[in-house]
Amino acid sequence: MRNSKLGLIIATALLVGCGDASNSANKEDDTQRRASLENRIESFKIAKDNSVHNVTGEFKGYKIVVYTDATIEDKPSPSTKAIYGKINGESTTSLLTINSNYSDGDSFKVKVYKDSELVGESSQKVLSGETVEFSNIKI
C-alpha cells in the first residue's frame, strides 16, 4: 500500500513538473503566430493614392499617413476609395483616399505624427467595398 502511494506521488510529480506536451506546443504556436503578425505589421508600407503618390494628409496640426500590407502596380487609377475616421473625436471626412486598385481584404493602418513623432495609430482595418473606416484615434 505504501509503495503504491509513493508510486502515485512520484507519477503525479513527474506529470506536473514536466508539464503537458500539448501545452508546450500551444505556447510555441502562440509565439509563432505573434511573430508572424509582427512581421506582417512590419511589412506594412505607405499606401498609394490614385496618382500613385504616398497617402498622407494634414489634420489639425498632425501629419496622417496611411499604411497597407498590400502591393499594387505603380499605375494610376481612374478613381479612389476613401479612408476616414476620427482623431480626438473629430471626423477626418474625405481627407484620405487610396488607389482604387486595392482589393477587398487588403489591410490598412492609419498613423498620426506630430513633429515626426508617432503619437497615435489605428488598429488594422480591412478594405471591404469602397471605404475603410478607422476608429477614433486618441492622442
Residue frames as qw, qx, qy, qz and C-alpha x, y, z in Angstrom:
[[0.000, 0.887, 0.461, 0.000, 0.00, 0.00, 0.00],
 [0.309, -0.804, 0.103, 0.498, 2.79, 2.38, 0.94],
 [0.417, -0.163, 0.598, 0.665, 4.66, 1.62, -2.32],
 [0.248, 0.595, 0.663, 0.382, 1.57, 2.30, -4.41],
 [0.110, -0.946, -0.242, 0.185, 1.07, 5.69, -2.69],
 [0.398, -0.613, 0.346, 0.588, 4.73, 6.53, -3.23],
 [0.404, 0.157, 0.693, 0.577, 4.45, 5.50, -6.89],
 [0.123, 0.809, 0.552, 0.160, 1.34, 7.63, -7.32],
 [0.237, -0.897, -0.020, 0.374, 3.06, 10.66, -5.73],
 [0.420, -0.374, 0.519, 0.643, 6.11, 10.24, -7.97],
 [0.331, 0.413, 0.709, 0.466, 3.97, 9.83, -11.10],
 [0.005, 0.916, 0.399, -0.032, 1.94, 12.92, -10.19],
 [0.327, -0.778, 0.177, 0.507, 5.10, 14.95, -9.54],
 [0.430, -0.094, 0.629, 0.640, 6.54, 13.91, -12.89],
 [0.233, 0.638, 0.650, 0.342, 3.37, 14.86, -14.76],
 [0.118, -0.956, -0.233, 0.133, 3.02, 18.19, -13.02],
 [0.437, -0.663, 0.294, 0.532, 6.73, 19.00, -13.11],
 [0.422, -0.013, 0.650, 0.632, 7.22, 18.13, -16.76],
 [0.350, 0.438, 0.009, -0.828, 4.06, 19.75, -17.95],
 [0.728, 0.432, 0.516, -0.131, 1.81, 18.68, -20.74],
 [0.456, -0.070, 0.547, 0.699, 3.50, 18.38, -24.13],
 [0.205, 0.675, 0.589, 0.394, 0.44, 19.83, -25.86],
 [0.218, -0.930, -0.187, 0.231, 0.63, 22.91, -23.60],
 [0.448, -0.499, 0.376, 0.640, 4.23, 23.40, -24.69],
 [0.364, 0.278, 0.664, 0.591, 3.20, 23.02, -28.33],
 [0.031, 0.867, 0.488, 0.093, 0.42, 25.58, -27.83],
 [0.311, -0.829, 0.052, 0.462, 2.92, 28.09, -26.43],
 [0.422, -0.204, 0.560, 0.683, 5.17, 27.55, -29.45],
 [0.239, 0.574, 0.670, 0.406, 2.17, 28.03, -31.80],
 [0.118, -0.934, -0.300, 0.153, 1.23, 31.27, -30.00],
 [0.392, -0.636, 0.282, 0.602, 4.81, 32.53, -30.27],
 [0.378, 0.090, 0.667, 0.636, 4.90, 31.70, -33.99],
 [0.118, 0.772, 0.589, 0.207, 1.53, 33.42, -34.56],
 [0.226, -0.904, -0.094, 0.351, 2.74, 36.55, -32.73],
 [0.412, -0.411, 0.465, 0.666, 5.98, 36.60, -34.74],
 [0.320, 0.384, 0.704, 0.504, 4.01, 36.21, -37.97],
 [0.007, -0.902, -0.432, -0.010, 1.69, 39.09, -37.04],
 [0.327, -0.787, 0.131, 0.506, 4.66, 41.30, -36.10],
 [0.422, -0.110, 0.602, 0.669, 6.31, 40.51, -39.45],
 [0.215, 0.636, 0.643, 0.368, 3.13, 41.41, -41.31],
 [0.145, -0.943, -0.236, 0.187, 2.79, 44.68, -39.39],
 [0.401, -0.605, 0.338, 0.599, 6.46, 45.49, -40.01],
 [0.405, 0.137, 0.678, 0.598, 5.91, 44.75, -43.69],
 [0.197, 0.859, 0.454, -0.130, 3.27, 47.49, -43.94],
 [0.403, 0.011, 0.238, 0.884, 4.30, 50.24, -46.33],
 [0.195, 0.418, 0.161, -0.872, 2.79, 53.61, -47.17],
 [0.510, 0.531, 0.677, -0.021, -0.35, 53.23, -49.27],
 [0.209, -0.028, 0.438, 0.874, -0.67, 54.89, -52.67],
 [0.393, 0.533, 0.321, -0.677, -3.36, 57.24, -53.97],
 [0.733, 0.554, 0.391, -0.051, -4.85, 57.22, -57.48],
 [0.390, 0.880, -0.272, 0.002, -1.82, 59.18, -58.78],
 [0.905, 0.035, -0.303, 0.298, 0.50, 56.60, -57.16],
 [0.095, 0.616, -0.406, 0.668, 1.72, 59.10, -54.54],
 [0.279, -0.095, -0.816, 0.497, 2.00, 58.31, -50.83],
 [0.366, -0.693, -0.490, -0.382, -1.27, 58.73, -48.95],
 [0.381, -0.218, -0.457, 0.774, -0.59, 61.42, -46.37],
 [0.092, -0.773, -0.381, -0.499, -2.50, 64.41, -45.10],
 [0.142, 0.163, -0.445, 0.869, -2.51, 67.22, -42.57],
 [0.455, -0.610, -0.563, -0.323, -5.22, 67.35, -39.93],
 [0.493, -0.849, -0.100, -0.161, -5.39, 69.84, -37.05],
 [0.124, -0.851, 0.500, -0.101, -1.59, 70.18, -36.90],
 [0.704, -0.268, 0.657, 0.029, -0.91, 66.44, -37.22],
 [0.346, 0.431, -0.687, -0.473, 0.51, 64.51, -40.16],
 [0.828, 0.042, 0.448, -0.334, -1.55, 61.46, -41.07],
 [0.205, 0.453, -0.792, -0.355, -0.06, 58.56, -43.02],
 [0.906, 0.060, 0.136, -0.397, -1.92, 55.51, -44.35],
 [0.097, -0.462, 0.873, 0.120, -0.08, 52.17, -44.40],
 [0.888, 0.154, -0.046, -0.430, -1.03, 48.90, -46.08],
 [0.621, -0.314, 0.709, 0.117, 0.13, 45.30, -46.32],
 [0.749, 0.515, 0.417, 0.013, -0.90, 45.15, -49.99],
 [0.296, -0.367, 0.470, 0.746, 1.15, 45.77, -53.10],
 [0.580, 0.703, 0.365, -0.190, -0.35, 47.31, -56.22],
 [0.649, 0.364, 0.280, 0.606, 1.10, 48.15, -59.59],
 [0.207, -0.472, -0.034, 0.856, 2.64, 51.61, -59.93],
 [0.069, 0.328, 0.640, 0.692, -0.19, 52.63, -62.19],
 [0.252, 0.002, 0.207, -0.945, -2.70, 55.45, -61.68],
 [0.100, 0.414, 0.904, -0.042, -6.31, 54.51, -61.11],
 [0.039, -0.469, -0.431, -0.770, -9.33, 56.35, -62.52],
 [0.513, -0.689, -0.198, -0.473, -10.96, 56.60, -59.10],
 [0.088, 0.412, -0.696, 0.581, -10.30, 56.35, -55.38],
 [0.626, -0.471, -0.620, -0.040, -11.53, 54.61, -52.26],
 [0.205, -0.780, 0.157, -0.570, -11.98, 56.57, -49.04],
 [0.596, -0.166, -0.638, 0.459, -10.27, 56.08, -45.70],
 [0.208, -0.629, 0.028, -0.749, -11.89, 58.02, -42.89],
 [0.602, -0.395, -0.636, 0.277, -12.37, 58.06, -39.15],
 [0.282, -0.931, -0.082, -0.215, -11.86, 60.32, -36.17],
 [0.575, 0.186, -0.413, 0.681, -8.85, 61.83, -34.49],
 [0.084, -0.094, -0.508, 0.852, -9.53, 63.12, -30.99],
 [0.250, 0.534, 0.700, -0.402, -13.24, 62.78, -31.74],
 [0.313, 0.676, -0.078, -0.663, -13.15, 64.95, -34.88],
 [0.829, 0.380, 0.409, 0.018, -14.01, 63.45, -38.25],
 [0.344, -0.379, 0.512, 0.690, -11.36, 63.41, -40.96],
 [0.628, 0.588, 0.154, -0.486, -14.19, 63.23, -43.55],
 [0.879, 0.445, 0.140, 0.099, -12.79, 62.60, -47.05],
 [0.144, -0.883, 0.409, 0.180, -9.24, 63.78, -46.34],
 [0.303, -0.434, 0.823, 0.207, -7.61, 60.42, -47.21],
 [0.851, 0.384, 0.035, -0.357, -8.13, 58.42, -50.39],
 [0.517, -0.356, 0.732, 0.266, -6.39, 55.35, -51.75],
 [0.214, 0.297, -0.714, -0.597, -5.86, 53.95, -55.24],
 [0.800, 0.065, 0.120, -0.584, -8.94, 52.04, -56.44],
 [0.672, 0.342, -0.650, -0.093, -6.70, 49.12, -57.45],
 [0.143, -0.256, 0.830, -0.475, -6.59, 48.00, -53.80],
 [0.527, -0.160, -0.739, -0.388, -8.82, 44.95, -53.31],
 [0.742, -0.506, -0.001, -0.439, -11.26, 43.75, -50.70],
 [0.947, -0.233, -0.139, 0.173, -9.29, 42.03, -47.97],
 [0.516, 0.439, -0.267, 0.685, -6.26, 44.35, -48.15],
 [0.532, -0.662, -0.410, 0.333, -5.34, 45.67, -44.69],
 [0.225, 0.697, -0.029, 0.680, -4.68, 49.29, -43.73],
 [0.510, -0.554, -0.410, 0.515, -3.47, 51.23, -40.68],
 [0.120, 0.878, 0.082, 0.457, -3.57, 54.96, -40.09],
 [0.647, -0.294, -0.300, 0.636, -0.72, 56.54, -38.12],
 [0.035, -0.965, -0.159, -0.205, -0.65, 60.04, -36.70],
 [0.681, 0.013, -0.171, 0.712, 2.56, 62.03, -36.25],
 [0.133, -0.987, -0.090, 0.005, 3.38, 65.31, -34.51],
 [0.009, -0.880, 0.472, 0.048, 6.77, 66.76, -35.47],
 [0.536, 0.434, -0.721, -0.070, 7.95, 63.38, -36.85],
 [0.131, -0.183, 0.875, -0.429, 6.97, 61.56, -33.63],
 [0.414, -0.287, -0.789, -0.353, 4.32, 58.83, -33.77],
 [0.223, -0.162, 0.473, -0.837, 1.57, 59.93, -31.38],
 [0.656, 0.151, 0.520, -0.526, -1.28, 57.59, -32.31],
 [0.198, 0.202, -0.811, -0.513, -2.43, 54.88, -34.65],
 [0.790, -0.011, -0.024, -0.613, -5.49, 52.92, -35.62],
 [0.685, -0.135, 0.716, -0.025, -5.90, 49.21, -35.38],
 [0.099, -0.131, 0.799, 0.579, -5.54, 47.21, -38.57],
 [0.582, 0.430, 0.337, -0.603, -8.63, 47.59, -40.77],
 [0.425, 0.079, 0.813, 0.390, -9.63, 45.55, -43.80],
 [0.266, 0.238, -0.301, -0.884, -10.93, 47.07, -47.03],
 [0.278, 0.374, 0.885, -0.022, -14.43, 45.95, -47.91],
 [0.296, 0.829, 0.474, 0.032, -16.05, 47.74, -50.82],
 [0.387, 0.735, 0.078, 0.551, -15.16, 51.38, -51.41],
 [0.205, -0.825, 0.215, -0.480, -14.22, 52.52, -47.89],
 [0.636, -0.079, -0.622, 0.450, -12.13, 51.81, -44.83],
 [0.347, -0.811, -0.030, -0.471, -13.30, 53.33, -41.55],
 [0.509, 0.116, -0.647, 0.556, -10.84, 53.54, -38.68],
 [0.460, -0.727, -0.500, 0.096, -11.98, 54.09, -35.11],
 [0.132, -0.974, 0.053, -0.177, -11.24, 57.18, -33.06],
 [0.720, 0.170, -0.326, 0.589, -7.51, 57.71, -32.57],
 [0.398, -0.910, -0.117, -0.015, -6.96, 59.46, -29.25],
 [0.588, 0.456, -0.280, 0.606, -3.81, 61.49, -28.85]]
